[in-house]
Amino acid sequence: MTISTAPVSDPVGTDAPPAPARRPPRPGRAREWWLGAALVLPALVLAVLFKLVPLVRGVLTSFESSSGFGGSEFAGADNYTRMFDDPMVLTSFRNALLVVATLPVWIVLPLILALLIHQRSPGWKFFRAVYFVPYTIAPIVVGIMFRQILAPDGPLNALLRFVGLDPLALEWLNGRYSALFSLVAVALWSFFGLGVMTYLAGLATIPEETLEAAYLDGAGFFRRLWSVVVPMLRPTVAYWSVLCASGVLIWLFPLIYALTQGGPGDATMLPEYLVFLTTFQFLDRGYGSAIGIALFVFVAVLSIFSVRHMFTEGTRKPR
């Protein structure tokens, strides 16, 4: 009798490689998670209490009809439909679009000044401090100060007349068109120092050899600015653009209050100041909340496009 020596297949699969052993959980991982949650929790609580809750309350109030100090009742979408027939609301948002149109100045001017300081132009140490000082002054104080400077008989017009530029001595805060752009100019003077500091922080990350090589190759100031600095500072430029895009519509209230109070007429009436007047002067809380929610949506849409552009520019690979 012959005994077969052929290999017998293993039905259990003992020849297969053993499965990798599961790593035991790290004992400190849960502790790290709880530590991270404890650090984030205070900021989250503050955001909910002072951001989310007021927003939800504002949305609910915008659907109510209220007048004076009395009670309120549900009004549906009446406050929102009323805005489309209110010329003051339409004018305020038109003025807001004019303010948004000045954003290139808010973005480019601090960048030029930051590059001048970074390349140590004459007096750069002095101007590095001077440009940031206006940002440290309270906006209401800035408004009171420039209300005197821009008065018809104020120092600015006196200087223009002294140097023979009488036609340029305008009623800066009383003109139909000059008032709004004077307001924007004062706001720019007050806030652009923050932009200079932001760009200086970004310029500190650019190797000095890069700018020196461009200079030795014969590139002028603006050539270095657009061909070297801007491509290497895309994330910083995008960040400042987002900040300005939302800020120009919510930073101007104290300046409006101190300089023009929305006048002359409705020349400098912006939505944020109209919300204040409607809610606290005319005591129409529901309608004021509706205007505020419309402003929130307007700023949110503008910010979303800006953030999307910032993300695109920040993640785009250099050629």
C-alpha positions, 0 to 999 in steps of 0.5 A: 500500500502506497501512502500519498505524500502530497501536501494537504491544504490547510482549511483554516489558513494557518499559512496566512500572515498574522493580523497586526496586533492592535495598538493599545490606546495611549493612556494620555490621549484622553487627558489631552482631549479633555485638556484641549476641550477645557481650553476651548470651552471658555471661548466657546461659551463667550462666543455663544453668549455674546455672538450666537444668542444676540444674533438669534434674539435679533432674528426673532425681534425682526419678526415683531412689531414694536413701538415705543416702550410698549409690548410687541406682537408678531408681524411676520415678514412685514419689517423686511418688505417695508425695507424695500419701500424705505428710501432711507434704507436703500440710500444707506446700502447704496452708501455702503457700496460706495464705501466698499468701492474704496477697499483697494485704497485700504489694501494697497496704501498700507502695503506701500507704506509697510514696504517703505518702512521695511526697506529702511527708507529715511526716517523709517523708525519714526514713521513705524511708530507714527503710523500706528499711533492713530490706531491707538486713539479711540475712534470717537476722539478721532471723530471729534478731532477731525470735526474741528480740522475739517470745519469750513474755517478749520486748520485744513482750509486755512492751510489750503488758502494760505498756499493759494489753493482756495478752490480746494477749501471745501465744506468737507463735512457738509457736501453731498459727496465730499462728506462720505469720502471725508468720513472714509478718509478719516476712517482710513487714517484711524485704522490703516496703521493696523494694516501697516503692522500686519504687512510688516509682520508678513514682510519679516518672513521674506528672505532679505536676499530675495529683495536684494536680488530684485534690487540688484537686477534693476527692479524699481520700487513698484516692480519689486512690490508687484512682482516680488512682495505681493506674490509672496504675501498673498495670504497676508494680503488676503487676510487684511482684505477680509478684515477690511471688507467686513470692517469698513461696514461695522467700524464707522459708527463712532466716526459717523456719530462724532463727525456727521450723524448721518448728514448732511441729509442722508449723505453719510447714512450707513446701515449700522447708524440707521440701525442705531437711529431706528432702534434707540431714537425712534424706538422701533426695535423690530424694524431696527433689528430687521435692518441689522439682520439685512446688514449682517447678511450683506457683510456675511456675503462679502466676507464669504467671498473674501474668505474664499479668495483668501483660501484660494490664494493661500493654498495656490502653489507658486509657479 
